[in-house]
Amino acid sequence: MSRRLYPQRPIVGVGVRIKKGDEILLIRRAAEPDKGLWSIPGGLVEVGERLREAAAREALEETGLTVEIMRRLAVIDKIIRDEESRVKYHFIIVDYLARRVSGELCASDDALEARWVSPDGLGLYELSPSFRDLLDRLGAEF
């Protein structure tokens, strides 16, 4: 059983909203939770890694892009329960704003696809609940 599934305690993760003009980078998740749904790049913080380092690493691993982390956007609680109300997944996700520095966009690692999307084009994608939560929190700032 994965340490992500039915964890003993919350797991810390990061998300990265990468800007290119007015567009944002979305990836389609390859792993649970949210497999097949669209979100921003992100993943788990490794032991000894600072949050910003984790965000930059995850962006590179999932998209092939080197990014500059600009600022923190939000902290999201992601708790998913099973049919018996047991906590199946529990993540604390720290989301960051970043800008592309270099690299060519290429979905890899935990991303099935990656593409630049305008904010008014988000409605065409099946978005993950935690990404929807981030959008709701940030509103026009996003």
N, C-alpha and C positions, 0 to 999 in steps of 0.2 A: 504494500500500500504506500502510495506517495505520501511524503510528509505534508503535502498541500491538502490532501484529503483527510477530513476529520482531524484537524490539527489539535495539539495540546494547548496552543496559545496563538494569538494573532501573528500573521506573517507580514513583514514589511516589504512593500513593493514600490515601484516608481512608474510614472507615466510621463511621456514627453510629447508636448504639443509643438511640432516643428512647423515654423512659418516659412513660406516662400511667397512673397507679395501678400495677396489676400487669401491665398490657398493654405490649407493645412494638410498634413500628411496623415492618411488613414492606412491602417493595416487590417487584414482579415486574420483573426486569431487562429492558430493551428492547434492549440491545446485547450483543454478545459481548465477553468471554467470559461464559458463564452466561445467555445470552439465554433468557427464559422462566422462569428459576428465581427463587425467592424469597430475599431477603436483606434486610439493613438498608440504608438509603440510603447512598450514598457515590460517590466518583469521584476524579478525579485532582487533584493539587495543581498550581496554576498557578505560573509563575515569579514570584518576589517575594512569594508568599503564605505565611503561616505555617500550620502544620498545623491549628490550632484554627480559623483563619479559613476554611480550605478546608472543614473539616467543617461549619461553620455555613452556608457558601455552598451546599454540595452538598445539605444537608438542605432548605434553602429552595427550591433549584431543582427538586428531585425531589418534594417533598411540599407546598410552599406554606406550610410552618411555619417560624416563627422560633424558634430554639432557643438555650438557654444550654448551652455545653459545660462539663461538670462535671469530668471526669477521663479520663485515658487508661485503656483497658481492656486492650489487648494489641497486639502487633505480629505480623502474619501474613505468612508468605512464600507467595505464590501463583505457582507455576511450572507451566505447562502445556506439555507436549511434544507434537509431532506424531508421525505414524506412523514417521518416521525418527529419532526421539529428538532432533530439533532443538528448541530452546526457541521455542515459538510465542508464549507470553505470559509475562512475568515482572513481577510487581508486589510491592512491599513495601507492605502496607496497615496503617496505624495506625488502630486502632479506638478510638472515644471513646464515653463515656456522656454523654447530654444529656437535658434536659427541655424540653418544649414551653413557649414563652413566649407566643406568639400565632399567629394565622393559622388558616385552615380547611384541613383535609386535602384535598388534590387532587393526584392523580398527574400529573406533568408531566415534561418533559425526558426523562431516560433511564428513566423508570418507566412500565410499562404499567398497573399497578394499585398501589394503596396501601391497607393496612388495618391496624387495630389487632388484635393477636392475643394471647390469654393464653398463658403459657408452656406449659400443658398442651395447647394447641391447635396447637403447632408441627408435630406429627406429621401433620397434615392437608395440609401444604404440601411441595412438592418444593423442598428447600432447596439453595442453592449450596454447593459443597464448602468454600469459604473461610468461609462462615457456620457450617457444621457444625464446622469447625475451631475457630472462636471459641467456639461452645457447649461443645465438649469441653474447651477450656482453662479456661473460666470456671466450668463446672459449676453449682453452686447459687448462686454469686455473680451469675450472669447474671439 
